[in-house]
C-alpha cells in the first residue's frame, strides 16, 4: 500500500512540474526575450526568481467573418509571482489601452494574442496563446 502511495505522489509531482515549463522553454524563460505562453499555463524564469501565468482572457475583438465598427480588444490577465509577492495585472491587445507594465524592474509587454474569434465556431479558451516581451 505504501508503494502505491509513493508511486501516485511521484506521478502527481511529475505531472504538476510538466505544466510549469512549456515544451518550447524546457529550462525556463530568459529575461530580455519574447515568449509564447498558452492559456492557463505558467512559466518560470531560469533563475526561478519569477513565475508568470496566463490566467484569463476577455476577448471582444471583431470576429472573423463579421463586419464591425470597432476593432475590439482582448484583455489578458496575468499573475507574476516571486518568492515574496504576487501581482495580478491586465494587458490589452488594443493600443488604446494598457499594453505593458513594469513590476519589480521587469517590463512586461503584450505583443500578440493568437486566435481570432470566429462567428461560425465557438472559441475554446485553451486554444489561446499570447506573445510577451519581458525585459529588465
DSSP file (Angstrom, degrees, kcal/mol; ACC not computed):
  #  RESIDUE AA STRUCTURE BP1 BP2  ACC     N-H-->O    O-->H-N    N-H-->O    O-->H-N    TCO  KAPPA ALPHA  PHI   PSI    X-CA   Y-CA   Z-CA
    1    1 A X     >        0   0    0      0, 0.0     4,-2.0     0, 0.0     5,-0.1   0.000 360.0 360.0 360.0 -40.5    0.0    0.0    0.0
    2    2 A X  H  >  +     0   0    0      1,-0.2     4,-2.5     2,-0.2     5,-0.2   0.899 360.0  54.3 -62.5 -39.8    2.9    2.4    0.8
    3    3 A X  H  > S+     0   0    0      1,-0.2     4,-2.4     2,-0.2    -1,-0.2   0.895 107.2  50.0 -62.6 -39.7    4.5    1.7   -2.6
    4    4 A X  H  > S+     0   0    0      2,-0.2     4,-2.7     1,-0.2    -1,-0.2   0.911 110.7  49.7 -64.4 -42.1    1.3    2.6   -4.4
    5    5 A X  H  X S+     0   0    0     -4,-2.0     4,-2.5     2,-0.2    -2,-0.2   0.912 111.1  49.0 -63.2 -42.9    1.0    5.9   -2.4
    6    6 A X  H  X S+     0   0    0     -4,-2.5     4,-2.2     2,-0.2    -2,-0.2   0.914 112.2  48.7 -63.1 -43.1    4.7    6.7   -3.2
    7    7 A X  H  X S+     0   0    0     -4,-2.4     4,-2.6     2,-0.2    -2,-0.2   0.926 112.0  48.7 -63.3 -45.4    4.1    6.0   -6.9
    8    8 A X  H  X S+     0   0    0     -4,-2.7     4,-2.3     1,-0.2    -2,-0.2   0.910 112.1  48.3 -62.1 -42.8    0.9    8.1   -7.0
    9    9 A X  H  X S+     0   0    0     -4,-2.5     4,-2.4     2,-0.2    -1,-0.2   0.882 111.6  50.5 -65.1 -38.1    2.7   11.0   -5.3
   10   10 A X  H  X S+     0   0    0     -4,-2.2     4,-2.4     2,-0.2    -2,-0.2   0.927 111.4  47.5 -65.2 -45.1    5.6   10.8   -7.7
   11   11 A X  H  X S+     0   0    0     -4,-2.6     4,-2.5     2,-0.2    -2,-0.2   0.892 112.0  50.7 -62.9 -39.5    3.3   10.8  -10.7
   12   12 A X  H  X S+     0   0    0     -4,-2.3     4,-2.2     2,-0.2    -2,-0.2   0.931 111.1  47.6 -63.4 -46.5    1.4   13.8   -9.3
   13   13 A X  H  X S+     0   0    0     -4,-2.4     4,-2.0     1,-0.2    -2,-0.2   0.903 113.1  49.3 -62.5 -40.9    4.6   15.8   -8.7
   14   14 A X  H  X S+     0   0    0     -4,-2.4     4,-1.6     1,-0.2    -2,-0.2   0.923 111.0  48.7 -64.5 -44.8    5.8   14.9  -12.2
   15   15 A X  H  X S+     0   0    0     -4,-2.5     4,-0.9     1,-0.2    -1,-0.2   0.875 111.6  49.7 -66.5 -35.9    2.6   15.9  -13.9
   16   16 A X  H  X S+     0   0    0     -4,-2.2     4,-0.8     1,-0.2     3,-0.5   0.896 109.1  51.8 -67.3 -39.8    2.5   19.3  -12.0
   17   17 A X  H  X S+     0   0    0     -4,-2.0     4,-1.1     1,-0.2     3,-0.5   0.825 102.8  59.5 -68.9 -29.6    6.0   20.1  -12.9
   18   18 A X  H  < S+     0   0    0     -4,-1.6    -1,-0.2     1,-0.2    -2,-0.2   0.820 101.5  55.0 -67.1 -29.7    5.3   19.5  -16.6
   19   19 A X  H  < S+     0   0    0     -4,-0.9    23,-0.9    -3,-0.5    -1,-0.2   0.746  99.9  61.9 -73.8 -22.8    2.6   22.2  -16.5
   20   20 A X  H  < S+     0   0    0     -4,-0.8     2,-0.6    -3,-0.5    24,-0.2   0.924 106.1  41.8 -72.2 -44.6    5.1   24.8  -15.2
   21   21 A X  S  < S-     0   0    0     -4,-1.1    -1,-0.2    22,-0.2    22,-0.1  -0.912  80.8-140.5-109.6 122.0    7.5   24.8  -18.1
   22   22 A X    >   -     0   0    0     -2,-0.6     3,-1.9    20,-0.2     6,-0.2  -0.405  28.7-107.7 -74.8 156.2    6.1   24.7  -21.6
   23   23 A X  G >  S+     0   0    0      1,-0.3     3,-0.6     2,-0.1    -1,-0.1   0.804 116.4  59.5 -56.8 -32.4    8.0   22.5  -24.2
   24   24 A X  G 3  S+     0   0    0      1,-0.3    -1,-0.3    12,-0.1     3,-0.1   0.628 114.1  37.3 -74.9  -9.5    9.4   25.5  -26.0
   25   25 A X  G X   +     0   0    0     -3,-1.9     3,-1.8     1,-0.1    -1,-0.3  -0.525  68.7 165.2-134.2  66.0   11.2   26.7  -22.9
   26   26 A X  T <  S+     0   0    0     -3,-0.6    -1,-0.1     1,-0.3     3,-0.1   0.760  81.4  39.1 -61.7 -24.8   12.3   23.4  -21.1
   27   27 A X  T 3  S-     0   0    0      1,-0.4    -1,-0.3    -3,-0.1     2,-0.1   0.382 123.2 -95.5-103.2   3.7   14.7   25.3  -18.8
   28   28 A X    <   -     0   0    0     -3,-1.8    -1,-0.4    -6,-0.2    17,-0.2  -0.299  52.1 -57.9 101.8 168.8   12.5   28.3  -18.2
   29   29 A X  B     -a   45   0A   0     15,-2.5    17,-2.3    -2,-0.1     2,-0.4  -0.527  41.6-135.9 -88.3 153.6   12.4   31.7  -19.8
   30   30 A X        -     0   0    0     15,-0.2     3,-0.4    -2,-0.2   104,-0.2  -0.855  25.3-114.4-102.5 141.4   15.2   34.2  -20.0
   31   31 A X  S    S+     0   0    0     -2,-0.4   104,-0.2     1,-0.2     3,-0.1  -0.442  98.7  40.9 -69.5 151.9   14.6   37.9  -19.3
   32   32 A X  S    S+     0   0    0    102,-3.3     2,-0.3     1,-0.3    -1,-0.2   0.866  98.8  94.6  73.2  41.3   15.1   40.1  -22.4
   33   33 A X  E    S-B  134   0B   0    101,-1.2   101,-1.9    -3,-0.4     2,-0.3  -0.977  76.8-104.5-149.9 162.7   13.4   37.8  -24.9
   34   34 A X  E     -B  133   0B   0     -2,-0.3     2,-0.3    99,-0.2    99,-0.2  -0.705  39.0-172.1 -86.4 142.5   10.0   37.2  -26.4
   35   35 A X  E     -B  132   0B   0     97,-2.8    97,-2.6    -2,-0.3     2,-0.5  -0.939  20.3-138.8-132.2 156.5    8.0   34.3  -25.1
   36   36 A X  E     -B  131   0B   0     -2,-0.3     2,-0.4    95,-0.2    95,-0.2  -0.973  22.0-169.1-114.3 130.6    4.8   32.5  -26.1
   37   37 A X  E     -B  130   0B   0     93,-2.8    93,-2.4    -2,-0.5     2,-0.1  -0.978  13.5-136.6-125.9 128.9    2.5   31.4  -23.3
   38   38 A X  E >   -B  129   0B   0     -2,-0.4     3,-2.0    91,-0.2    16,-0.4  -0.477  39.3 -84.4 -81.2 152.7   -0.5   29.2  -23.6
   39   39 A X  T 3  S+     0   0    0     89,-2.2    16,-0.1     1,-0.3    -1,-0.1  -0.294 114.5  10.7 -55.3 132.7   -3.8   29.9  -21.8
   40   40 A X  T 3  S+     0   0    0     14,-1.8    -1,-0.3     1,-0.3     2,-0.2   0.479 104.9 117.3  78.5   2.5   -3.8   28.6  -18.2
   41   41 A X    <   -     0   0    0     -3,-2.0    13,-2.4    13,-0.1     2,-0.3  -0.640  48.6-151.0-105.1 161.1   -0.1   27.9  -18.2
   42   42 A X  E     -E   53   0C   0    -23,-0.9     2,-0.4    11,-0.2    11,-0.2  -0.885   4.2-161.8-125.2 156.8    2.8   29.3  -16.2
   43   43 A X  E     -E   52   0C   0      9,-2.2     9,-2.6    -2,-0.3     2,-0.3  -0.989   8.4-147.8-142.9 131.1    6.5   29.8  -17.0
   44   44 A X  E     -E   51   0C   0     -2,-0.4   -15,-2.5     7,-0.2     7,-0.2  -0.679  23.3-112.4 -96.3 150.8    9.3   30.3  -14.6
   45   45 A X  B >   -a   29   0A   0      5,-2.6     3,-2.2    -2,-0.3   -15,-0.2  -0.441  34.6-108.4 -72.6 157.4   12.5   32.3  -15.2
   46   46 A X  T 3  S+     0   0    0    -17,-2.3   -16,-0.1     1,-0.3    -1,-0.1   0.873 122.8  51.6 -56.2 -39.3   15.7   30.3  -15.4
   47   47 A X  T 3  S-     0   0    0    -18,-0.3    -1,-0.3     1,-0.1   -19,-0.1   0.475 108.1-129.4 -78.8   0.4   16.8   31.7  -12.1
   48   48 A X  S <  S+     0   0    0     -3,-2.2    -2,-0.1     2,-0.2    -1,-0.1   0.612  75.5 121.1  63.1  14.7   13.4   30.6  -10.6
   49   49 A X  S    S+     0   0    0      1,-0.1    34,-0.5    33,-0.1     2,-0.3   0.835  73.9  28.0 -75.8 -32.1   13.0   34.1   -9.2
   50   50 A X  E     - F   0  82C   0     32,-0.2    -5,-2.6    33,-0.1     2,-0.4  -0.926  57.6-166.2-130.9 153.7    9.7   34.8  -11.1
   51   51 A X  E     -EF  44  81C   0     30,-2.0    30,-3.0    -2,-0.3     2,-0.4  -0.987  10.5-160.9-135.8 128.8    6.8   32.8  -12.5
   52   52 A X  E     -EF  43  80C   0     -9,-2.6    -9,-2.2    -2,-0.4     2,-0.4  -0.928   7.9-167.0-112.5 135.3    4.4   34.4  -15.0
   53   53 A X  E     -EF  42  79C   0     26,-2.3    26,-1.7    -2,-0.4     2,-0.9  -0.963  22.3-140.5-124.4 137.2    0.9   32.8  -15.5
   54   54 A X  E     + F   0  78C   0    -13,-2.4   -14,-1.8    -2,-0.4    24,-0.2  -0.849  35.3 167.6 -91.3 101.6   -1.6   33.5  -18.3
   55   55 A X  E     -     0   0C   0     22,-1.8     2,-0.3    -2,-0.9    23,-0.2   0.778  49.0  -9.6 -96.8 -29.5   -4.8   33.3  -16.1
   56   56 A X  E     - F   0  77C   0     21,-1.4    21,-2.7     2,-0.0     2,-0.3  -0.992  48.3-154.5-164.4 162.3   -7.7   34.6  -18.1
   57   57 A X  E     - F   0  76C   0     -2,-0.3     2,-0.5    19,-0.2    19,-0.2  -0.990   5.3-165.5-148.5 142.1   -8.8   36.4  -21.2
   58   58 A X  E     - F   0  75C   0     17,-2.2    17,-2.9    -2,-0.3     2,-0.6  -0.971  20.1-166.3-124.4 112.4  -11.8   38.5  -22.2
   59   59 A X  E     + F   0  74C   0     -2,-0.5    15,-0.3    15,-0.2    -2,-0.0  -0.879  27.8 155.7-113.6 112.0  -11.9   38.8  -26.0
   60   60 A X        +     0   0    0     13,-3.3    14,-0.2    -2,-0.6    -1,-0.1   0.087  33.1 135.3-115.8  20.7  -14.2   41.4  -27.7
   61   61 A X  S    S-     0   0    0     11,-0.3    11,-0.3    12,-0.2     2,-0.2  -0.299  71.5 -83.9 -67.6 156.2  -12.2   41.7  -30.9
   62   62 A X        -     0   0    0      9,-1.8    -1,-0.1     1,-0.1    55,-0.1  -0.430  52.6-123.1 -62.5 122.1  -14.1   41.7  -34.2
   63   63 A X    >   -     0   0    0     -2,-0.2     3,-1.3     1,-0.1    55,-0.3  -0.254  28.1 -94.4 -66.9 154.8  -14.8   38.0  -35.1
   64   64 A X  B 3  S+h  118   0D   0     53,-3.4    55,-1.6     1,-0.3    56,-0.2  -0.411 114.1  26.0 -60.2 144.0  -13.6   36.6  -38.4
   65   65 A X  T 3  S+     0   0    0      1,-0.3     2,-0.3    53,-0.1    -1,-0.3   0.675 103.8 108.8  71.2  20.1  -16.5   36.8  -41.0
   66   66 A X    <   -     0   0    0     -3,-1.3     2,-0.6    -4,-0.1    -1,-0.3  -0.891  64.5-135.6-123.6 155.9  -18.0   39.8  -39.2
   67   67 A X        -     0   0    0     -2,-0.3     2,-0.3    -3,-0.1    -4,-0.1  -0.961  33.1-178.8-109.3 120.6  -18.3   43.5  -40.1
   68   68 A X        -     0   0    0     -2,-0.6     3,-0.1     1,-0.1    -6,-0.0  -0.865  35.1-150.0-123.0 151.9  -17.5   45.6  -37.1
   69   69 A X  S    S+     0   0    0     -2,-0.3     2,-0.3     1,-0.2    -1,-0.1   0.591  91.9  39.3 -91.7 -12.9  -17.5   49.3  -36.4
   70   70 A X  S    S-     0   0    0      1,-0.1    -1,-0.2     0, 0.0    -8,-0.1  -0.995  76.6-133.4-137.4 142.1  -14.7   48.9  -33.8
   71   71 A X        -     0   0    0     -2,-0.3    -9,-1.8     1,-0.2    -1,-0.1   0.717  46.1-148.5 -68.9 -20.4  -11.7   46.6  -33.8
   72   72 A X        -     0   0    0    -11,-0.3     2,-0.3   -13,-0.0   -11,-0.3  -0.298   7.2-102.6  82.3-169.3  -12.4   45.4  -30.2
   73   73 A X        -     0   0    0     20,-0.1   -13,-3.3    -2,-0.1     2,-0.6  -0.988   5.8-142.9-157.9 142.8   -9.9   44.4  -27.6
   74   74 A X  E     -F   59   0C   0     -2,-0.3    19,-1.6   -15,-0.3     2,-0.7  -0.968  20.0-159.1-108.0 115.8   -8.6   41.3  -25.9
   75   75 A X  E     -FG  58  92C   0    -17,-2.9   -17,-2.2    -2,-0.6     2,-0.5  -0.868  10.9-164.1 -97.3 115.8   -7.9   41.9  -22.2
   76   76 A X  E     -FG  57  91C   0     15,-3.3    15,-2.6    -2,-0.7     2,-0.4  -0.873   5.4-149.7-108.7 127.4   -5.5   39.3  -21.0
   77   77 A X  E     +FG  56  90C   0    -21,-2.7   -22,-1.8    -2,-0.5   -21,-1.4  -0.801  19.1 177.8 -99.8 136.5   -5.0   38.7  -17.2
   78   78 A X  E     -FG  54  89C   0     11,-3.1    11,-2.1    -2,-0.4     2,-0.4  -0.857  20.5-148.2-128.9 163.2   -1.7   37.6  -15.8
   79   79 A X  E     -FG  53  88C   0    -26,-1.7   -26,-2.3    -2,-0.3     2,-0.6  -0.987   8.1-162.7-133.6 126.8   -0.1   36.8  -12.5
   80   80 A X  E     -FG  52  87C   0      7,-3.1     7,-2.7    -2,-0.4     2,-0.4  -0.948  15.2-171.5-109.8 119.1    3.5   37.5  -11.7
   81   81 A X  E     +FG  51  86C   0    -30,-3.0   -30,-2.0    -2,-0.6     2,-0.2  -0.856  10.6 175.4-113.1 144.3    4.8   35.6   -8.7
   82   82 A X  E     -F   50   0C   0      3,-3.1   -32,-0.2    -2,-0.4   -33,-0.1  -0.702  52.7 -87.6-126.2-174.2    8.1   35.9   -6.8
   83   83 A X  S    S+     0   0    0    -34,-0.5     3,-0.1    -2,-0.2   -33,-0.1   0.760 126.7  27.8 -66.1 -23.0    9.3   34.2   -3.7
   84   84 A X  S    S+     0   0    0      1,-0.2     2,-0.3     0, 0.0    -1,-0.2   0.601 123.2  19.7-116.9 -15.3    7.8   37.1   -1.6
   85   85 A X        -     0   0    0      2,-0.0    -3,-3.1     0, 0.0     2,-0.4  -0.958  51.8-142.1-153.9 168.8    4.9   38.5   -3.6
   86   86 A X  E     -G   81   0C   0     -2,-0.3     2,-0.5    -5,-0.2    -5,-0.2  -1.000  12.9-166.7-138.2 134.3    2.2   38.1   -6.3
   87   87 A X  E     -G   80   0C   0     -7,-2.7    -7,-3.1    -2,-0.4     2,-0.4  -0.983   3.9-161.4-125.7 123.2    1.0   40.7   -8.7
   88   88 A X  E     +G   79   0C   0     -2,-0.5     2,-0.3    -9,-0.2    -9,-0.2  -0.846  23.5 161.6 -97.9 140.1   -2.1   40.3  -10.9
   89   89 A X  E     -G   78   0C   0    -11,-2.1   -11,-3.1    -2,-0.4     2,-0.4  -0.982  30.1-133.7-154.7 161.3   -2.4   42.6  -13.9
   90   90 A X  E     -G   77   0C   0     -2,-0.3     2,-0.3   -13,-0.2   -13,-0.2  -0.972  15.5-171.3-123.8 134.1   -4.2   43.0  -17.2
   91   91 A X  E     -G   76   0C   0    -15,-2.6   -15,-3.3    -2,-0.4     2,-0.3  -0.910  14.6-140.4-121.6 153.1   -2.7   43.9  -20.6
   92   92 A X  E     -G   75   0C   0      6,-2.5   -17,-0.2    -2,-0.3    18,-0.1  -0.822  16.7-146.1-119.5 150.6   -4.7   44.7  -23.8
   93   93 A X  S    S+     0   0    0    -19,-1.6     2,-0.4    -2,-0.3    -1,-0.1   0.753  84.1  82.6 -80.3 -26.3   -4.3   43.9  -27.5
   94   94 A X  S >  S-     0   0    0    -20,-0.2     3,-2.1     1,-0.1    -2,-0.1  -0.677  77.8-140.5 -84.1 127.9   -5.8   47.3  -28.4
   95   95 A X  T 3  S+     0   0    0     -2,-0.4     4,-0.1     1,-0.3    -1,-0.1   0.595  96.9  73.3 -66.5  -9.5   -3.2   50.1  -28.4
   96   96 A X  T 3  S+     0   0    0      2,-0.1    -1,-0.3     3,-0.0     2,-0.2   0.604 100.7  50.8 -76.6 -10.2   -5.8   52.5  -26.9
   97   97 A X  S <  S-     0   0    0     -3,-2.1     2,-0.2     1,-0.1    -5,-0.1  -0.702 111.0 -63.5-121.4 173.5   -5.4   50.5  -23.6
   98   98 A X        +     0   0    0     -2,-0.2    -6,-2.5     1,-0.2    -4,-0.1  -0.387  47.1 171.4 -63.9 121.1   -2.5   49.5  -21.4
   99   99 A X        +     0   0    0     -8,-0.2    11,-2.9    -2,-0.2     2,-0.3   0.487  62.5  28.5-108.7  -8.3   -0.2   47.1  -23.3
  100  100 A X  E     -C  109   0B   0      9,-0.2     2,-0.3   -10,-0.1     9,-0.2  -0.962  57.5-171.5-147.5 166.0    2.7   46.9  -20.9
  101  101 A X  E     -C  108   0B   0      7,-2.0     7,-2.9    -2,-0.3     2,-0.5  -0.970  18.5-133.5-151.3 161.6    3.5   47.2  -17.2
  102  102 A X  E     +C  107   0B   0     -2,-0.3     2,-0.4     5,-0.2     5,-0.2  -0.989  25.1 171.8-123.2 123.9    6.6   47.4  -15.0
  103  103 A X  E >  S-C  106   0B   0      3,-2.5     3,-2.1    -2,-0.5    -2,-0.1  -0.993  72.8 -15.7-132.9 124.4    6.7   45.2  -11.9
  104  104 A X  T 3  S-     0   0    0     -2,-0.4    -1,-0.1     1,-0.3     3,-0.1   0.888 128.7 -52.4  49.0  46.8    9.9   44.9   -9.8
  105  105 A X  T 3  S+     0   0    0      1,-0.2     2,-0.5    -3,-0.0    -1,-0.3   0.565 113.0 121.4  66.4  11.4   12.0   46.4  -12.6
  106  106 A X  E <   -C  103   0B   0     -3,-2.1    -3,-2.5     2,-0.0     2,-0.6  -0.922  52.3-151.9-102.0 125.6   10.6   43.8  -15.1
  107  107 A X  E     -CD 102 135B   0     28,-3.5    28,-2.5    -2,-0.5     2,-0.5  -0.867  11.9-168.9 -96.8 124.6    8.9   45.4  -18.1
  108  108 A X  E     -CD 101 134B   0     -7,-2.9    -7,-2.0    -2,-0.6     2,-0.4  -0.963   5.4-176.5-117.4 121.1    6.2   43.0  -19.5
  109  109 A X  E     -CD 100 133B   0     24,-2.5    24,-2.3    -2,-0.5     2,-0.6  -0.968  23.8-134.7-124.0 130.0    4.7   43.9  -22.9
  110  110 A X  E     + D   0 132B   0    -11,-2.9    22,-0.2    -2,-0.4     3,-0.1  -0.734  28.1 171.7 -80.3 120.1    1.9   42.1  -24.7
  111  111 A X  E     -     0   0B   0     20,-3.1     2,-0.3    -2,-0.6    21,-0.2   0.790  59.1  -3.4 -98.7 -36.5    2.9   41.7  -28.3
  112  112 A X  E     - D   0 131B   0     19,-1.5    19,-2.7     2,-0.0     2,-0.5  -0.990  45.9-150.7-160.4 145.4    0.2   39.5  -29.7
  113  113 A X  E     - D   0 130B   0     -2,-0.3    17,-0.2    17,-0.2     2,-0.1  -0.988  28.0-147.9-117.4 118.8   -2.9   37.5  -28.9
  114  114 A X        +     0   0    0     15,-3.0    15,-0.2    -2,-0.5    13,-0.0  -0.290  61.6  51.0 -80.7 171.2   -3.4   34.5  -31.1
  115  115 A X        -     0   0    0     13,-0.1     2,-0.4     1,-0.1     3,-0.0   0.891  68.1-141.4  67.5 105.2   -6.7   33.0  -32.2
  116  116 A X        -     0   0    0      1,-0.1    -1,-0.1    12,-0.0   -53,-0.1  -0.782  29.3-103.0 -91.6 138.7   -9.2   35.5  -33.6
  117  117 A X        -     0   0    0     -2,-0.4   -53,-3.4   -55,-0.1     2,-0.4  -0.243  35.8-151.7 -58.1 149.8  -12.8   34.9  -32.6
  118  118 A X  B >   -hI  64 121D   0      3,-0.6     3,-0.6   -55,-0.3   -53,-0.1  -0.993  15.3-147.3-130.3 129.0  -14.9   33.3  -35.3
  119  119 A X  T 3  S+     0   0    0    -55,-1.6    -1,-0.1    -2,-0.4   -54,-0.1   0.830 100.9  47.1 -60.6 -33.0  -18.7   33.8  -35.7
  120  120 A X  T 3  S+     0   0    0    -56,-0.2     2,-0.4     1,-0.1    -1,-0.2   0.622 112.8  46.9 -89.6 -13.9  -19.1   30.3  -37.1
  121  121 A X  B <  S-I  118   0D   0     -3,-0.6    -3,-0.6     0, 0.0    -1,-0.1  -0.992  83.2-118.1-132.3 132.8  -17.1   28.4  -34.4
  122  122 A X        -     0   0    0     -2,-0.4     2,-0.5     1,-0.1    -3,-0.1  -0.379  35.9-113.6 -65.9 147.0  -17.1   28.7  -30.7
  123  123 A X        -     0   0    0     -5,-0.1     2,-0.6    -2,-0.0    -1,-0.1  -0.698  19.7-149.0 -87.1 128.7  -13.9   29.8  -29.1
  124  124 A X    >   -     0   0    0     -2,-0.5     3,-2.4     1,-0.1     4,-0.3  -0.871   7.3-147.6 -95.3 117.7  -12.0   27.3  -26.9
  125  125 A X  G >  S+     0   0    0     -2,-0.6     3,-1.7     1,-0.3   -86,-0.2   0.846  95.8  64.3 -55.6 -35.4  -10.1   29.2  -24.2
  126  126 A X  G 3  S+     0   0    0      1,-0.3    -1,-0.3   -88,-0.1   -87,-0.2   0.627  92.6  64.5 -64.7 -12.2   -7.4   26.5  -24.2
  127  127 A X  G <  S+     0   0    0     -3,-2.4    -1,-0.3   -89,-0.1    -2,-0.2   0.590  80.3 103.7 -86.8 -11.2   -6.6   27.5  -27.8
  128  128 A X    <   +     0   0    0     -3,-1.7   -89,-2.2    -4,-0.3     2,-0.3  -0.461  44.2 176.2 -73.5 141.1   -5.4   31.0  -26.9
  129  129 A X  E     -B   38   0B   0    -91,-0.2   -15,-3.0    -2,-0.2     2,-0.4  -0.976  11.8-155.4-135.5 153.4   -1.7   31.9  -26.8
  130  130 A X  E     -BD  37 113B   0    -93,-2.4   -93,-2.8    -2,-0.3     2,-0.5  -0.946   9.2-141.1-126.3 150.2   -0.1   35.2  -26.1
  131  131 A X  E     -BD  36 112B   0    -19,-2.7   -20,-3.1    -2,-0.4   -19,-1.5  -0.955  26.9-179.6-110.3 128.6    3.3   36.5  -27.1
  132  132 A X  E     -BD  35 110B   0    -97,-2.6   -97,-2.8    -2,-0.5     2,-0.5  -0.882  23.8-145.2-123.7 153.9    5.0   38.7  -24.5
  133  133 A X  E     -BD  34 109B   0    -24,-2.3   -24,-2.5    -2,-0.3     2,-0.5  -0.993  17.5-170.1-114.4 126.8    8.3   40.5  -24.3
  134  134 A X  E     +BD  33 108B   0   -101,-1.9  -102,-3.3    -2,-0.5  -101,-1.2  -0.973  17.2 160.1-119.0 121.2    9.9   40.5  -20.8
  135  135 A X  E       D   0 107B   0    -28,-2.5   -28,-3.5    -2,-0.5    -2,-0.0  -0.905 360.0 360.0-138.1 163.3   12.8   42.8  -20.3
  136  136 A X              0   0    0     -2,-0.3   -28,-0.1   -30,-0.2    -1,-0.1   0.400 360.0 360.0 -99.2 360.0   14.7   44.5  -17.5
